[in-house]
């Protein structure tokens, strides 16, 4: 048995910026032993080996961190996508909690009362149920790009009438485009390749919205150093399979500003800003990315996102 029960010290070392990654890893670790779907069919299979019990205990403990300390984490919806059987498993698990099973919850290391376990599970289930509702109300953008028709993009002249007034009528107009805040969802329409840092997460969440969406339009686009110094949110659009070719693509590929887009999208989830508010993005090309296999990886990811958008 190679896995150990995570104690409070272990849990305290988990960075909140990446808590969802730890949850998904915990689910995958459990499913190397038995899938959530199998457990939904027969929850008693959970109690067959101590190793399974430890994995479940650790998973619940990390989910507790999400619910208690990171409830507005913009990546939370990823859990429902990558572990679609999790909610049903938690329903089943909650139904089994009684005097006999609960005393074995931590393999005899600690006696846990049924009410305590049920309270934990109730909070986790409620959180995930609320995220299911968010998919329908705030996160679900139907397949296609109808939602970008009124967004400015220099490559599509028919969007010129929507060009922001503060963009000058010179070459700089060709280096910026618009994205609605509701498009900054990191698991449906925005594709990024950078991990989140704990220090940056805390810093960006405290900033004012006007500072998060601020853009420097006076950039020397011939200088890599100047572009980096300007520190604008940067990226480009690509189309999904259902997108109208007469308009910009419905997928936003992010090159820079991932901590800011996370904080901006979080404000939207919390109801502090409209998802229809447009922000200006500095246009880059795939060549501006260090990954030589970028387009292959992105196109594969778009196929996956198309499936998610069609399903939810």
Phi, psi and omega in degrees: 000108187267351184261147179239158176290126178287125177265181184298326178294316178299314182295329180290345180270354182282121180291131181295333180298334183240024184300324181294323177299320180293324179294313180296321177296322177297320178294317180295323179297318177296319185285354170287338179263317181196136184283155177298327179295320177296320179293328176295327180285325182210090184296338180296339179295340179297325189269007184290322182232148177300326183298319178297318181297319180296316179300319180292317178303313181295320179298314179296321180297319180286323175299327177297323178297317179302312185289321185276326188241343186225039188296338180259018180300121183297344182269358186304325181298338179301329182299317181290332180284315186272351178218070187294342181267001186298313183299314179297324177297317180294323175301313181296316181298317179299324181290342182268348186292114176213182184304322184287312185285322185296329179291343180258008187300320179248033174056036177083355181286333181204132178279123181245125181288145179306320181297321179296316179295315180298321179298318178298310183295321179300317181294319180293315180298315179300318180299313181291326176296322178294325177291326175299320177293323179299327178303318183282326188265329186229337188255338185280110171252117184304153176304142184109180184233033178298331183287352180252002184304323183263020179258136181288134174210125186297339181279353182234097184306331182289357175259003185300325181297342180263006182300130179303141185298330184276358173282128181290158180274035177240197188301336183298334179300335183275002183243012180222152175214172184253148173224135174281147182301327180293346178275355184273024179286120186285001178229007175236303187242345177254133182243123182226162186230018184244139174287157178269141178258139184299316182297317180293322179302310181296321181293312184292326182293337181271349184282156175288150181302319181299330178281326180293325184260003181297141181227141177262109182272350180265072184247138172277100187285358176267357184240117178298320180297318180293322178297317179294322181292324178297327173055042176281159168292128187230147178175191176209166181257151171222158183267148169268178186296332183261006184285141175284126183290349179279353183227164180301156181290159184270000178249136182248115181264118189266128176257320181213146178102025186292329177289324178290317180297325177298313182293322179295313181295326177297321177298322178296315180297327181277359178079018183270348181208149180287139177291343180274353177296130182262141175239155183269133182241138176281127184283131174233178178240166177304333180292343179280356179264144180286341184282117180290336180260022186306306187296322177298314180295319181294315181296323175294320180293322178299321177300317179295318181293324177303318179295319180296313181295326178289326184284314185271000000 
